[in-house]
Amino acid sequence: MVQLHAVAFDNDPEAWERYRLDILKGATPDQITLAEGIVAAERLNDEMLEITGERWEFTKFSDGTSGGPSIKNEADRIISNNAEDD
């Protein structure tokens, strides 16, 4: 997700900032807190993966709600990816 934002920012920083401000105008305090928490977790992931082999993952449910974070290790990720490929 962060990578997509980086690409959008790189393509047109002014449009990205206008869009970000428009979104923030309609966000509730809970939505802002959740977004800040997700960004913080994503920043920690690279460091956690390097040190422990684990990372945080958030789950998005079909009804649009989110759950998590849960800690996954690389073995869990490989098993999950292989199951999806089958």
Legacy VTK file of the C-alpha trace (Angstrom):
# vtk DataFile Version 3.0
C-alpha trace
ASCII
DATASET POLYDATA
POINTS 86 float
0.000 0.000 0.000
2.736 2.435 0.928
4.509 1.671 -2.348
1.411 2.640 -4.332
1.261 5.939 -2.466
4.934 6.533 -3.210
4.372 5.957 -6.932
1.355 8.285 -6.964
3.351 10.926 -5.088
6.309 10.589 -7.463
4.024 10.944 -10.495
2.278 14.123 -9.288
3.131 15.394 -5.786
0.697 18.319 -5.928
-2.276 16.153 -6.951
-1.317 13.575 -4.307
-1.298 16.255 -1.592
-4.659 17.704 -2.721
-6.181 14.222 -2.666
-4.696 13.497 0.775
-6.132 16.705 2.218
-9.560 16.010 0.690
-9.596 12.543 2.233
-8.552 13.869 5.648
-11.449 16.352 5.647
-13.951 13.484 5.630
-12.084 11.121 7.963
-13.237 10.443 11.501
-10.728 10.552 14.364
-10.919 6.737 14.568
-10.106 6.394 10.871
-7.111 8.710 11.228
-5.865 6.773 14.263
-6.236 3.470 12.411
-4.383 4.815 9.373
-1.557 6.148 11.530
-1.287 2.777 13.270
-1.115 0.898 9.976
1.615 3.212 8.693
3.599 2.733 11.908
3.263 -1.051 11.647
4.395 -1.037 8.022
7.469 0.985 8.970
8.326 -1.528 11.679
7.848 -4.519 9.392
11.157 -4.259 7.573
13.062 -4.019 10.839
11.071 -6.833 12.483
11.527 -9.082 9.458
15.275 -8.516 9.504
15.619 -9.143 13.239
13.017 -11.835 13.987
11.779 -13.118 10.630
8.272 -11.958 11.563
6.028 -9.152 10.402
2.667 -7.636 11.305
-0.231 -8.134 8.954
-3.637 -6.531 8.943
-6.679 -8.399 7.695
-9.321 -6.713 5.564
-12.658 -8.492 5.736
-15.230 -8.708 2.943
-17.509 -6.261 4.788
-14.792 -3.592 4.597
-13.738 -3.791 8.229
-10.172 -4.482 9.262
-8.685 -6.741 11.887
-5.245 -7.236 13.291
-2.471 -6.832 13.580
-1.366 -10.417 13.694
2.224 -11.545 13.604
3.206 -13.790 10.727
6.574 -15.320 10.091
8.015 -15.998 6.673
7.118 -19.707 6.880
3.435 -18.766 7.376
3.631 -16.460 4.361
5.182 -19.134 2.128
2.571 -21.703 3.166
-0.252 -19.210 2.571
1.114 -18.201 -0.835
1.500 -21.849 -1.876
-2.086 -22.602 -0.807
-3.367 -19.662 -2.879
-1.427 -20.895 -5.918
-3.006 -24.393 -5.721
LINES 1 87
86 0 1 2 3 4 5 6 7 8 9 10 11 12 13 14 15 16 17 18 19 20 21 22 23 24 25 26 27 28 29 30 31 32 33 34 35 36 37 38 39 40 41 42 43 44 45 46 47 48 49 50 51 52 53 54 55 56 57 58 59 60 61 62 63 64 65 66 67 68 69 70 71 72 73 74 75 76 77 78 79 80 81 82 83 84 85
